[in-house]
Amino acid sequence: MQGLKLRETSIRKIVDDSVNALERPDAVHLEVLYRLVDETVWIDHERIVKVLLELEMNAVEAMPGGGLLQILVGDDSSSIFLTIRDTGRGISAEHLDLLFTPFFTTKPAGEGTGLGMPTVYGVVKAHGGGLTVKSNADPSQGPTGTTIRLSLPRRPALKNLRGKVIVHDE
């Protein structure tokens, strides 16, 4: 993914921006928990807001009768961790394997492009981060819902630097 606009920003501001842009019914309760030592991070603010908003919207859509959307934000010295957890209907096992496949969607025709989750994956990977998805869609196996955990480096490794070096020999 080209053109990341990395700059120093606050992960708290990013999460707040995504939550403030989220439209959700009153039956979906939102809980945001910050467990941060340092909220400073070097990332593309706008793209990560869009990633979080995509995950939050998916969570809301998975809870048509209401539920809890929980966002947990933590860190260590080298990474920021974001966990988006919902109490929705969950993702079936056969769909979990296709989650990041472009154009795959479980939504009716005309309601989804199937590009949301592949875009999330691409942006997270472009930042040098990772993500995991755990979900249960079978009520007989316990509470249904989905948990997505993102890890983003506090400061991405600088790769493929190009420049000119001038050596002066005296």
Backbone as JSON Lines, residues from 0, in Angstrom:
{"i":0,"aa":"M","n":[0.85,-1.17,0.0],"ca":[0.0,0.0,0.0],"c":[0.89,1.23,0.0]}
{"i":1,"aa":"Q","n":[0.76,2.03,-1.0],"ca":[1.62,3.18,-1.18],"c":[1.04,4.41,-0.48]}
{"i":2,"aa":"G","n":[1.91,5.33,-0.22],"ca":[1.49,6.66,0.21],"c":[1.01,6.8,1.63]}
{"i":3,"aa":"L","n":[1.5,5.99,2.56],"ca":[1.13,6.2,3.95],"c":[1.66,7.56,4.39]}
{"i":4,"aa":"K","n":[0.83,8.3,5.09],"ca":[1.25,9.6,5.61],"c":[1.51,9.44,7.1]}
{"i":5,"aa":"L","n":[2.7,8.95,7.4],"ca":[3.07,8.7,8.79],"c":[3.39,10.01,9.48]}
{"i":6,"aa":"R","n":[2.8,10.16,10.66],"ca":[3.11,11.32,11.47],"c":[2.82,10.99,12.92]}
{"i":7,"aa":"E","n":[3.43,11.74,13.79],"ca":[3.21,11.53,15.21],"c":[1.79,11.98,15.56]}
{"i":8,"aa":"T","n":[1.08,11.1,16.26],"ca":[-0.29,11.39,16.63],"c":[-0.63,10.64,17.91]}
{"i":9,"aa":"S","n":[-1.84,10.8,18.37],"ca":[-2.31,10.14,19.58],"c":[-3.27,9.01,19.21]}
{"i":10,"aa":"I","n":[-3.01,7.81,19.71],"ca":[-3.93,6.7,19.45],"c":[-5.29,6.99,20.08]}
{"i":11,"aa":"R","n":[-5.3,7.71,21.17],"ca":[-6.58,8.09,21.81],"c":[-7.39,8.98,20.87]}
{"i":12,"aa":"K","n":[-6.73,9.92,20.2],"ca":[-7.42,10.8,19.24],"c":[-7.96,9.99,18.06]}
{"i":13,"aa":"I","n":[-7.19,9.02,17.59],"ca":[-7.63,8.18,16.48],"c":[-8.89,7.4,16.86]}
{"i":14,"aa":"V","n":[-8.85,6.78,18.03],"ca":[-10.02,6.0,18.48],"c":[-11.22,6.92,18.68]}
{"i":15,"aa":"D","n":[-10.99,8.05,19.32],"ca":[-12.09,9.01,19.53],"c":[-12.69,9.48,18.2]}
{"i":16,"aa":"D","n":[-11.84,9.75,17.21],"ca":[-12.34,10.18,15.89],"c":[-13.2,9.09,15.25]}
{"i":17,"aa":"S","n":[-12.77,7.84,15.36],"ca":[-13.55,6.75,14.75],"c":[-14.88,6.58,15.47]}
{"i":18,"aa":"V","n":[-14.87,6.61,16.78],"ca":[-16.1,6.43,17.56],"c":[-17.07,7.59,17.32]}
{"i":19,"aa":"N","n":[-16.55,8.8,17.2],"ca":[-17.41,9.96,16.95],"c":[-18.06,9.91,15.58]}
{"i":20,"aa":"A","n":[-17.43,9.23,14.61],"ca":[-17.99,9.1,13.27],"c":[-18.95,7.92,13.14]}
{"i":21,"aa":"L","n":[-18.98,7.06,14.14],"ca":[-19.78,5.84,14.09],"c":[-21.25,6.14,14.36]}
{"i":22,"aa":"E","n":[-22.1,5.65,13.46],"ca":[-23.55,5.73,13.69],"c":[-23.98,4.39,14.26]}
{"i":23,"aa":"R","n":[-24.63,4.44,15.42],"ca":[-25.09,3.21,16.05],"c":[-26.42,3.43,16.73]}
{"i":24,"aa":"P","n":[-27.25,2.4,16.72],"ca":[-28.53,2.53,17.41],"c":[-28.33,2.56,18.93]}
{"i":25,"aa":"D","n":[-29.32,3.08,19.63],"ca":[-29.23,3.16,21.09],"c":[-29.08,1.79,21.74]}
{"i":26,"aa":"A","n":[-29.56,0.74,21.07],"ca":[-29.49,-0.62,21.63],"c":[-28.08,-1.19,21.59]}
{"i":27,"aa":"V","n":[-27.17,-0.56,20.86],"ca":[-25.77,-0.98,20.84],"c":[-25.01,-0.08,21.8]}
{"i":28,"aa":"H","n":[-24.56,-0.68,22.88],"ca":[-23.82,0.08,23.89],"c":[-22.33,0.06,23.54]}
{"i":29,"aa":"L","n":[-21.7,1.18,23.77],"ca":[-20.29,1.35,23.43],"c":[-19.48,1.55,24.7]}
{"i":30,"aa":"E","n":[-18.39,0.81,24.78],"ca":[-17.47,0.94,25.9],"c":[-16.06,1.04,25.34]}
{"i":31,"aa":"V","n":[-15.36,2.11,25.69],"ca":[-13.98,2.3,25.24],"c":[-13.1,2.35,26.49]}
{"i":32,"aa":"L","n":[-12.12,1.45,26.53],"ca":[-11.23,1.37,27.68],"c":[-9.79,1.62,27.23]}
{"i":33,"aa":"Y","n":[-9.16,2.61,27.84],"ca":[-7.77,2.93,27.53],"c":[-6.89,2.43,28.66]}
{"i":34,"aa":"R","n":[-5.91,1.61,28.32],"ca":[-4.9,1.16,29.27],"c":[-3.54,1.46,28.64]}
{"i":35,"aa":"L","n":[-3.23,2.75,28.63],"ca":[-2.04,3.24,27.92],"c":[-1.02,3.83,28.88]}
{"i":36,"aa":"V","n":[0.23,3.53,28.62],"ca":[1.32,4.22,29.29],"c":[1.69,5.44,28.45]}
{"i":37,"aa":"D","n":[1.71,5.25,27.12],"ca":[2.09,6.32,26.19],"c":[1.16,6.25,24.98]}
{"i":38,"aa":"E","n":[0.39,7.28,24.74],"ca":[-0.57,7.25,23.62],"c":[0.04,7.71,22.29]}
{"i":39,"aa":"T","n":[1.32,8.06,22.29],"ca":[1.98,8.55,21.09],"c":[2.31,7.41,20.14]}
{"i":40,"aa":"V","n":[2.01,7.63,18.85],"ca":[2.28,6.63,17.83],"c":[2.54,7.34,16.51]}
{"i":41,"aa":"W","n":[3.37,6.74,15.67],"ca":[3.65,7.27,14.34],"c":[2.91,6.41,13.32]}
{"i":42,"aa":"I","n":[1.75,6.87,12.86],"ca":[0.96,6.13,11.88],"c":[0.21,7.11,10.99]}
{"i":43,"aa":"D","n":[-0.48,6.56,10.0],"ca":[-1.33,7.34,9.11],"c":[-2.69,7.5,9.81]}
{"i":44,"aa":"H","n":[-2.88,8.65,10.41],"ca":[-4.06,8.93,11.23],"c":[-5.36,8.61,10.47]}
{"i":45,"aa":"E","n":[-5.52,9.16,9.28],"ca":[-6.77,9.01,8.54],"c":[-7.05,7.55,8.17]}
{"i":46,"aa":"R","n":[-6.03,6.84,7.74],"ca":[-6.25,5.44,7.35],"c":[-6.58,4.56,8.54]}
{"i":47,"aa":"I","n":[-5.96,4.8,9.67],"ca":[-6.27,3.98,10.85],"c":[-7.66,4.33,11.39]}
{"i":48,"aa":"V","n":[-8.07,5.59,11.3],"ca":[-9.45,5.94,11.67],"c":[-10.43,5.15,10.8]}
{"i":49,"aa":"K","n":[-10.16,5.09,9.49],"ca":[-11.04,4.35,8.58],"c":[-11.04,2.85,8.89]}
{"i":50,"aa":"V","n":[-9.89,2.3,9.24],"ca":[-9.81,0.89,9.63],"c":[-10.71,0.63,10.84]}
{"i":51,"aa":"L","n":[-10.55,1.46,11.87],"ca":[-11.35,1.27,13.08],"c":[-12.83,1.46,12.8]}
{"i":52,"aa":"L","n":[-13.17,2.46,12.01],"ca":[-14.57,2.71,11.69],"c":[-15.17,1.52,10.93]}
{"i":53,"aa":"E","n":[-14.42,0.93,10.01],"ca":[-14.89,-0.25,9.28],"c":[-15.18,-1.4,10.25]}
{"i":54,"aa":"L","n":[-14.27,-1.64,11.18],"ca":[-14.46,-2.71,12.15],"c":[-15.62,-2.42,13.09]}
{"i":55,"aa":"E","n":[-15.76,-1.17,13.49],"ca":[-16.87,-0.78,14.37],"c":[-18.21,-0.91,13.65]}
{"i":56,"aa":"M","n":[-18.27,-0.5,12.38],"ca":[-19.52,-0.61,11.63],"c":[-19.91,-2.08,11.43]}
{"i":57,"aa":"N","n":[-18.92,-2.92,11.14],"ca":[-19.2,-4.35,11.01],"c":[-19.76,-4.91,12.32]}
{"i":58,"aa":"A","n":[-19.18,-4.49,13.44],"ca":[-19.66,-4.95,14.74],"c":[-21.1,-4.52,14.99]}
{"i":59,"aa":"V","n":[-21.42,-3.27,14.68],"ca":[-22.78,-2.77,14.86],"c":[-23.76,-3.55,13.99]}
{"i":60,"aa":"E","n":[-23.37,-3.81,12.73],"ca":[-24.24,-4.57,11.82],"c":[-24.45,-6.0,12.3]}
{"i":61,"aa":"A","n":[-23.51,-6.54,13.05],"ca":[-23.63,-7.9,13.57],"c":[-24.54,-7.98,14.8]}
{"i":62,"aa":"M","n":[-24.99,-6.82,15.27],"ca":[-25.84,-6.77,16.47],"c":[-27.16,-6.05,16.17]}
{"i":63,"aa":"P","n":[-27.98,-6.56,15.23],"ca":[-29.2,-5.84,14.87],"c":[-30.18,-5.68,16.03]}
{"i":64,"aa":"G","n":[-30.12,-6.59,17.0],"ca":[-31.0,-6.48,18.16],"c":[-30.35,-5.77,19.33]}
{"i":65,"aa":"G","n":[-29.16,-5.27,19.14],"ca":[-28.44,-4.59,20.2],"c":[-27.34,-5.47,20.78]}
{"i":66,"aa":"G","n":[-26.55,-4.89,21.63],"ca":[-25.45,-5.63,22.25],"c":[-24.39,-4.67,22.73]}
{"i":67,"aa":"L","n":[-23.19,-5.2,22.94],"ca":[-22.08,-4.41,23.45],"c":[-20.95,-4.39,22.45]}
{"i":68,"aa":"L","n":[-20.51,-3.2,22.12],"ca":[-19.3,-2.98,21.31],"c":[-18.25,-2.44,22.27]}
{"i":69,"aa":"Q","n":[-17.17,-3.19,22.4],"ca":[-16.11,-2.82,23.33],"c":[-14.82,-2.6,22.55]}
{"i":70,"aa":"I","n":[-14.15,-1.49,22.85],"ca":[-12.86,-1.18,22.24],"c":[-11.85,-1.04,23.38]}
{"i":71,"aa":"L","n":[-10.83,-1.87,23.32],"ca":[-9.78,-1.85,24.34],"c":[-8.5,-1.35,23.68]}
{"i":72,"aa":"V","n":[-7.83,-0.41,24.3],"ca":[-6.61,0.17,23.74],"c":[-5.5,0.04,24.77]}
{"i":73,"aa":"G","n":[-4.43,-0.64,24.37],"ca":[-3.3,-0.83,25.26],"c":[-2.0,-0.63,24.51]}
{"i":74,"aa":"D","n":[-0.9,-0.76,25.23],"ca":[0.4,-0.57,24.59],"c":[1.5,-1.25,25.37]}
{"i":75,"aa":"D","n":[2.63,-1.35,24.73],"ca":[3.88,-1.66,25.42],"c":[4.91,-0.72,24.81]}
{"i":76,"aa":"S","n":[6.17,-0.93,25.08],"ca":[7.18,0.03,24.63],"c":[7.31,0.11,23.11]}
{"i":77,"aa":"S","n":[6.91,-0.95,22.38],"ca":[7.11,-0.95,20.93],"c":[5.82,-0.99,20.11]}
{"i":78,"aa":"S","n":[4.67,-1.27,20.75],"ca":[3.44,-1.45,19.98],"c":[2.22,-0.87,20.66]}
{"i":79,"aa":"I","n":[1.21,-0.64,19.83],"ca":[-0.13,-0.26,20.28],"c":[-1.03,-1.44,19.96]}
{"i":80,"aa":"F","n":[-1.94,-1.78,20.88],"ca":[-2.86,-2.9,20.68],"c":[-4.29,-2.39,20.75]}
{"i":81,"aa":"L","n":[-5.08,-2.73,19.73],"ca":[-6.48,-2.33,19.68],"c":[-7.32,-3.59,19.57]}
{"i":82,"aa":"T","n":[-8.26,-3.76,20.47],"ca":[-9.15,-4.91,20.44],"c":[-10.57,-4.4,20.26]}
{"i":83,"aa":"I","n":[-11.25,-4.88,19.22],"ca":[-12.64,-4.52,18.94],"c":[-13.44,-5.79,19.16]}
{"i":84,"aa":"R","n":[-14.32,-5.76,20.15],"ca":[-15.08,-6.95,20.55],"c":[-16.57,-6.62,20.49]}
{"i":85,"aa":"D","n":[-17.35,-7.54,19.92],"ca":[-18.8,-7.36,19.9],"c":[-19.5,-8.61,20.42]}
{"i":86,"aa":"T","n":[-20.76,-8.44,20.79],"ca":[-21.59,-9.55,21.25],"c":[-22.62,-9.9,20.19]}
{"i":87,"aa":"G","n":[-22.23,-9.74,18.95],"ca":[-23.12,-9.99,17.82],"c":[-23.28,-11.46,17.48]}
{"i":88,"aa":"R","n":[-23.75,-11.7,16.28],"ca":[-24.06,-13.07,15.87],"c":[-22.83,-13.9,15.51]}
{"i":89,"aa":"G","n":[-21.67,-13.29,15.41],"ca":[-20.44,-14.03,15.12],"c":[-20.28,-14.31,13.63]}
{"i":90,"aa":"I","n":[-19.12,-14.83,13.29],"ca":[-18.78,-15.17,11.91],"c":[-18.63,-16.69,11.85]}
{"i":91,"aa":"S","n":[-19.33,-17.32,10.93],"ca":[-19.26,-18.77,10.82],"c":[-17.86,-19.21,10.42]}
{"i":92,"aa":"A","n":[-17.5,-20.42,10.79],"ca":[-16.15,-20.94,10.51],"c":[-15.82,-20.92,9.03]}
{"i":93,"aa":"E","n":[-16.8,-21.27,8.17],"ca":[-16.51,-21.29,6.73],"c":[-16.31,-19.88,6.17]}
{"i":94,"aa":"H","n":[-16.88,-18.88,6.8],"ca":[-16.68,-17.51,6.35],"c":[-15.41,-16.88,6.91]}
{"i":95,"aa":"L","n":[-14.95,-17.36,8.06],"ca":[-13.73,-16.83,8.66],"c":[-12.54,-16.97,7.7]}
{"i":96,"aa":"D","n":[-12.48,-18.1,7.01],"ca":[-11.36,-18.33,6.09],"c":[-11.39,-17.39,4.88]}
{"i":97,"aa":"L","n":[-12.55,-16.8,4.6],"ca":[-12.7,-15.93,3.42],"c":[-12.72,-14.44,3.79]}
{"i":98,"aa":"L","n":[-12.59,-14.15,5.06],"ca":[-12.78,-12.8,5.57],"c":[-11.97,-11.73,4.85]}
{"i":99,"aa":"F","n":[-10.73,-12.05,4.47],"ca":[-9.86,-11.05,3.85],"c":[-9.76,-11.22,2.34]}
{"i":100,"aa":"T","n":[-10.65,-12.02,1.76],"ca":[-10.69,-12.24,0.32],"c":[-11.43,-11.09,-0.35]}
{"i":101,"aa":"P","n":[-10.79,-10.39,-1.29],"ca":[-11.48,-9.28,-1.97],"c":[-12.78,-9.74,-2.62]}
{"i":102,"aa":"F","n":[-13.79,-8.92,-2.46],"ca":[-15.13,-9.08,-3.04],"c":[-15.96,-10.16,-2.36]}
{"i":103,"aa":"F","n":[-15.46,-10.8,-1.31],"ca":[-16.29,-11.75,-0.56],"c":[-17.14,-10.96,0.42]}
{"i":104,"aa":"T","n":[-18.44,-11.2,0.41],"ca":[-19.35,-10.57,1.35],"c":[-20.5,-11.51,1.66]}
{"i":105,"aa":"T","n":[-21.02,-11.39,2.86],"ca":[-22.21,-12.15,3.24],"c":[-23.45,-11.26,3.16]}
{"i":106,"aa":"K","n":[-23.25,-10.02,2.78],"ca":[-24.37,-9.08,2.68],"c":[-25.14,-9.3,1.39]}
{"i":107,"aa":"P","n":[-26.42,-8.92,1.39],"ca":[-27.21,-9.04,0.16],"c":[-26.61,-8.19,-0.97]}
{"i":108,"aa":"A","n":[-26.9,-8.59,-2.2],"ca":[-26.4,-7.86,-3.38],"c":[-26.74,-6.38,-3.26]}
{"i":109,"aa":"G","n":[-25.75,-5.55,-3.55],"ca":[-25.95,-4.11,-3.51],"c":[-25.7,-3.48,-2.15]}
{"i":110,"aa":"E","n":[-25.47,-4.28,-1.11],"ca":[-25.26,-3.73,0.23],"c":[-23.82,-3.78,0.7]}
{"i":111,"aa":"G","n":[-22.99,-4.55,0.02],"ca":[-21.59,-4.63,0.43],"c":[-20.71,-4.93,-0.76]}
{"i":112,"aa":"T","n":[-19.52,-4.37,-0.74],"ca":[-18.6,-4.58,-1.87],"c":[-17.64,-5.75,-1.61]}
{"i":113,"aa":"G","n":[-17.48,-6.14,-0.36],"ca":[-16.5,-7.17,-0.05],"c":[-15.08,-6.63,-0.03]}
{"i":114,"aa":"L","n":[-14.93,-5.32,0.1],"ca":[-13.59,-4.72,0.13],"c":[-13.2,-4.16,1.49]}
{"i":115,"aa":"G","n":[-14.14,-4.12,2.43],"ca":[-13.86,-3.55,3.74],"c":[-12.76,-4.27,4.49]}
{"i":116,"aa":"M","n":[-12.92,-5.58,4.69],"ca":[-11.93,-6.33,5.46],"c":[-10.61,-6.49,4.72]}
{"i":117,"aa":"P","n":[-10.6,-6.71,3.39],"ca":[-9.31,-6.72,2.71],"c":[-8.56,-5.38,2.84]}
{"i":118,"aa":"T","n":[-9.3,-4.29,2.83],"ca":[-8.68,-2.97,3.0],"c":[-8.1,-2.84,4.4]}
{"i":119,"aa":"V","n":[-8.86,-3.27,5.41],"ca":[-8.37,-3.26,6.8],"c":[-7.05,-4.03,6.87]}
{"i":120,"aa":"Y","n":[-7.03,-5.21,6.3],"ca":[-5.84,-6.06,6.32],"c":[-4.67,-5.34,5.65]}
{"i":121,"aa":"G","n":[-4.92,-4.76,4.48],"ca":[-3.86,-4.08,3.73],"c":[-3.27,-2.9,4.48]}
{"i":122,"aa":"V","n":[-4.12,-2.09,5.12],"ca":[-3.63,-0.92,5.86],"c":[-2.82,-1.35,7.08]}
{"i":123,"aa":"V","n":[-3.32,-2.36,7.8],"ca":[-2.6,-2.83,8.98],"c":[-1.23,-3.4,8.57]}
{"i":124,"aa":"K","n":[-1.2,-4.21,7.52],"ca":[0.07,-4.78,7.05],"c":[1.01,-3.71,6.52]}
{"i":125,"aa":"A","n":[0.47,-2.68,5.85],"ca":[1.32,-1.59,5.34],"c":[2.01,-0.85,6.48]}
{"i":126,"aa":"H","n":[1.39,-0.83,7.65],"ca":[1.98,-0.21,8.83],"c":[2.96,-1.15,9.54]}
{"i":127,"aa":"G","n":[3.09,-2.38,9.04],"ca":[3.96,-3.35,9.69],"c":[3.3,-4.03,10.87]}
{"i":128,"aa":"G","n":[1.97,-3.95,10.92],"ca":[1.22,-4.53,12.03],"c":[0.64,-5.9,11.71]}
{"i":129,"aa":"G","n":[-0.17,-6.37,12.61],"ca":[-0.81,-7.66,12.44],"c":[-2.22,-7.64,13.01]}
{"i":130,"aa":"L","n":[-3.01,-8.66,12.65],"ca":[-4.34,-8.75,13.21],"c":[-4.76,-10.2,13.34]}
{"i":131,"aa":"T","n":[-5.59,-10.44,14.35],"ca":[-6.17,-11.76,14.57],"c":[-7.67,-11.6,14.73]}
{"i":132,"aa":"V","n":[-8.38,-12.64,14.33],"ca":[-9.84,-12.64,14.43],"c":[-10.26,-13.92,15.14]}
{"i":133,"aa":"K","n":[-11.07,-13.77,16.16],"ca":[-11.69,-14.91,16.84],"c":[-13.18,-14.65,16.84]}
{"i":134,"aa":"S","n":[-13.96,-15.68,16.52],"ca":[-15.39,-15.48,16.44],"c":[-16.13,-16.77,16.76]}
{"i":135,"aa":"N","n":[-17.32,-16.62,17.32],"ca":[-18.2,-17.75,17.57],"c":[-19.59,-17.39,17.06]}
{"i":136,"aa":"A","n":[-20.08,-18.19,16.13],"ca":[-21.43,-17.99,15.59],"c":[-22.4,-19.07,16.07]}
{"i":137,"aa":"D","n":[-21.92,-19.98,16.91],"ca":[-22.73,-21.11,17.37],"c":[-23.07,-20.95,18.85]}
{"i":138,"aa":"P","n":[-24.31,-20.57,19.17],"ca":[-24.68,-20.35,20.57],"c":[-24.47,-21.58,21.46]}
{"i":139,"aa":"S","n":[-24.49,-22.78,20.87],"ca":[-24.28,-23.99,21.68],"c":[-22.82,-24.1,22.13]}
{"i":140,"aa":"Q","n":[-21.91,-23.32,21.52],"ca":[-20.5,-23.32,21.88],"c":[-20.12,-22.2,22.85]}
{"i":141,"aa":"G","n":[-21.11,-21.42,23.27],"ca":[-20.85,-20.31,24.18],"c":[-21.37,-19.01,23.6]}
{"i":142,"aa":"P","n":[-21.06,-17.9,24.26],"ca":[-21.56,-16.61,23.78],"c":[-21.08,-16.31,22.36]}
{"i":143,"aa":"T","n":[-21.98,-15.78,21.54],"ca":[-21.61,-15.43,20.18],"c":[-20.96,-14.05,20.16]}
{"i":144,"aa":"G","n":[-20.22,-13.81,19.1],"ca":[-19.56,-12.52,18.94],"c":[-18.21,-12.67,18.27]}
{"i":145,"aa":"T","n":[-17.59,-11.53,18.03],"ca":[-16.32,-11.5,17.33],"c":[-15.34,-10.58,18.07]}
{"i":146,"aa":"T","n":[-14.1,-11.0,18.1],"ca":[-13.02,-10.19,18.67],"c":[-11.93,-10.06,17.62]}
{"i":147,"aa":"I","n":[-11.59,-8.83,17.28],"ca":[-10.52,-8.55,16.34],"c":[-9.45,-7.78,17.09]}
{"i":148,"aa":"R","n":[-8.23,-8.27,17.01],"ca":[-7.12,-7.63,17.72],"c":[-6.1,-7.14,16.71]}
{"i":149,"aa":"L","n":[-5.83,-5.85,16.75],"ca":[-4.81,-5.24,15.89],"c":[-3.59,-4.92,16.73]}
{"i":150,"aa":"S","n":[-2.43,-5.14,16.15],"ca":[-1.2,-4.66,16.77],"c":[-0.5,-3.79,15.73]}
{"i":151,"aa":"L","n":[-0.1,-2.63,16.17],"ca":[0.58,-1.67,15.3],"c":[1.88,-1.24,15.96]}
{"i":152,"aa":"P","n":[2.96,-1.25,15.2],"ca":[4.21,-0.76,15.8],"c":[4.07,0.71,16.17]}
{"i":153,"aa":"R","n":[4.62,1.04,17.29],"ca":[4.57,2.44,17.73],"c":[5.25,3.35,16.72]}
{"i":154,"aa":"R","n":[6.29,2.81,16.09],"ca":[7.03,3.55,15.07],"c":[7.45,2.53,14.01]}
{"i":155,"aa":"P","n":[6.79,2.53,12.84],"ca":[7.12,1.53,11.81],"c":[8.59,1.55,11.41]}
{"i":156,"aa":"A","n":[9.1,0.38,11.1],"ca":[10.48,0.26,10.63],"c":[10.61,0.99,9.3]}
{"i":157,"aa":"L","n":[11.7,1.65,9.14],"ca":[11.94,2.36,7.89],"c":[12.56,1.39,6.9]}
{"i":158,"aa":"K","n":[11.81,1.1,5.82],"ca":[12.27,0.15,4.82],"c":[12.45,0.85,3.49]}
{"i":159,"aa":"N","n":[13.28,0.27,2.68],"ca":[13.46,0.74,1.3],"c":[13.74,2.24,1.22]}
{"i":160,"aa":"L","n":[14.57,2.71,2.11],"ca":[14.92,4.13,2.05],"c":[15.8,4.38,0.84]}
{"i":161,"aa":"R","n":[15.51,5.44,0.17],"ca":[16.32,5.8,-0.99],"c":[16.83,7.21,-0.78]}
{"i":162,"aa":"G","n":[18.02,7.41,-1.16],"ca":[18.59,8.73,-1.01],"c":[20.0,8.74,-1.56]}
{"i":163,"aa":"K","n":[20.61,9.85,-1.47],"ca":[21.96,9.98,-1.98],"c":[22.89,10.22,-0.8]}
{"i":164,"aa":"V","n":[24.02,9.58,-0.87],"ca":[25.03,9.77,0.15],"c":[26.22,10.42,-0.52]}
{"i":165,"aa":"I","n":[26.69,11.48,0.08],"ca":[27.86,12.16,-0.45],"c":[28.98,11.93,0.56]}
{"i":166,"aa":"V","n":[30.06,11.36,0.08],"ca":[31.19,11.06,0.93],"c":[32.31,12.03,0.57]}
{"i":167,"aa":"H","n":[32.79,12.72,1.56],"ca":[33.92,13.63,1.35],"c":[35.17,12.96,1.89]}
{"i":168,"aa":"D","n":[36.13,12.83,1.04],"ca":[37.39,12.23,1.46],"c":[38.42,13.34,1.58]}
{"i":169,"aa":"E","n":[39.03,13.46,2.74],"ca":[39.99,14.54,2.9],"c":[41.39,14.05,2.9]}
